[in-house]
């Protein structure tokens, strides 16, 4: 049986919740902390993007914001990373 404790680290999600209706993954939360990005920076990129483009992986969109760039999987509504 797979539980959060036995699930591979890359598939676990953070308990941080949601930003702009998208689930924040552990990876995205770690990148935000490393890069000094705020929830407001990420939310602004998603809600008011300067521009968007298809992401490098299938089913993803990259949102370019003023202070952050964010990659979202539009099938799962997961925020995959923040730059």
N, C-alpha and C positions, 0 to 999 in steps of 0.2 A: 504494500500500500504506500502510495506517495503522500507525504505530508510536507508542510512548509519546511520542516527541519531537514527532510531528506531530499527535497527537490534541489536540483543543481542551482548553484548561486545565481547564474545568469537568468533563470526563469522566475526567481522569487521577486515579488514586488515590495516596495517600501510601504510602510504603514502611514506614510505622510498624507495620503488621500488623493484629492483631485485638484487639478488646476484647469480652469475654463472647460470643465466637463470631461477632461481627459485624465486617465489614471497615471499618476507619477510612478515610474518604475524606480527600483533601487539604484540602477545605473544612472538614470537621469538625476536623481537626488544627489548622488555622490559627485557627479560632474558639476552640478550647481554649487555644491559646497566648495569643491576644489577651485572653481573659477569665480567665486564670489558673486554668483548670480542670485537674484532674489525671486521670490514667487511673482512679484509684480513684473519683473523683467520678462519672465517666461510667459506669464499671462498676456502681457502686452504684445509679445511676438505672435502669439496664436490668435488673439482677438483683433489686433490692429496691425497686421504684418505690412512691412514696407514692400515686400514682394514674397512670392512663393515659387517653388519649383518641385518637380518630382524628386523624391529622395533616391539614394543610391540602392536601396533594397526595395523589392516589390511591396506594393501597398503602403508606401510611405510618402509623406509630404514634408518638405523642409520649409519652415516659416522663418523669414528673415525679419528680425525686429530691430529696434533702435539700439538696445543694449544686449540682446541675446538672439541666437539662432536656435531653433528648436525643431527636432525631427519627431513626427507623430505617425504612428501606424493607424491609418484611417479605418481599418477593419476592426481592430480591437480597442481603438481610442486610447492607446498607451503612448505616453510621452517617452520616447526611447532614449533621447539624449538632449542635452542643452550645451550650446557652445558659446 
